[in-house]
Amino acid sequence: MVKGLDEMMRVQVEALRLRSYRQEVLAANLANADTPNYKAVDFDFGAALREATAMRPGSAPNAAQNPKLLYRTPGQAALDGNSVETDAERAKLADNAIRYEAALRVLTGKIKTMLSAIQG
């Protein structure tokens, strides 16, 4: 029974883990917006979620299993070699935060539904 519950919530749990990691990555990009030659990085969230949920059931993700970071190509190169586009990073950060909150609400809703079913 517990294994079935774990599988039922696996996608939301992985989505939260990856959204949290992406928030750190995007925040680091913004923090380095004025650092000469800093290259903005990100990862493909959809591909990372597919890979994380395709892992063998019961295997716990760890820090070494975070998605591979890829350099982002800026729309306009900065003279100092920095590739962070501040407005775009802020928009991505806000979008990711909203999606994190949505995934959290879905997970919370599933837990409440299960508790209601258990309590009768």
N, C-alpha and C positions, 0 to 999 in steps of 0.2 A: 504494500500500500504506500509506504513512504517513498519507494523508488518511483512509483507512478506520479506522486505529487511533485517530486523533484523534476522529473521530465516535463511535467505540465508547466512549470514555472521557469524552465531552463532558458528559454529565449529572452524573457524579461530580465532575468538575472544577468545574463551575458550582455544584453543591451545596456543595462545600468553600468556594468563594469567598463565596457568600452566607451560609453558616453563620458564617464568620469575620467578615464585616461585621455580622451580627446580634449576634454576641458583643460587638463594640465598642459597638453601639447600646444593648444591655441593660446593659452595664457602665457606660456613661455615665449611664443612668437611675439606677442604684444610687448612683453617685458624687454625684449631685445630689439624693439623697433628702431632704436637709435644706435645700435651696435654695428660698427662698420663691418662689412663682409658677412654679416649673419644671414643665413639662408633659412627662410621659413619652411617648416615641414608640416606634414599632415598625413593622414592615411585614409584609405577607402573604407568607410564605415561598413557599408553593405557587404563587401568581401570579407572584412574582418569578422562580422557577425556570422556569416555563413560558415567560415572556417571554425569559429569557436563553437558553434552549435553542432558541427559535424564531428567534433572530437568524441572519442569513445565515452559512452555514458559512465559516470562515476569518476572520471578523471578530472581533478580540480585544476583550473587554470592558475598559473602563477605569473610573476612578473616577467619571466623569460618568454612567456607566450603572448606578450603584447604584440600588436601588429607592427609590421615593418614600416618605419617612417620614410616618406618620400619627399624630396624637395619639391616645393611648389614653384612654378614658373610665373614670375610677376608680369602683369600687363605692361608695366613701364619700369625699366631698370633705374635704380637709384645711382647717383654718382659715386656713393661710397661703397657700392657693392651689396648693400642690404636689400633683401628681396621681400621684406615684410610690407604689406599694403595695409596700413592701420585700419582704414574704414572697412575693408573686406574682412580683416581678422575679427573686428568687433562684431560684424554681422554674423560671421560663422560662430563666434562665441555665444551670441544671443540665441541663435537658432539651435545650437547644441544644448544650451541650458533648457530651452523650452521642450526639446525632445527628451531630455533626461527626466524632466518633471512628468511628461506624458507617460513614459515607461514606468516611472515610479507609481503613478496613479493606477495604471493597469495592474501592476503587481499587487498593490495594496487592495484593489478591488477583488482580485482572485483570492487573496488571503481572507478577506472579510466574508466572501461567499463560502469558502471552505469552513470557516469557523461557524458560520450560521448553519451550515448543513450538519456539522458535527454536533452542535448544541441542540439541534432539532427545532 
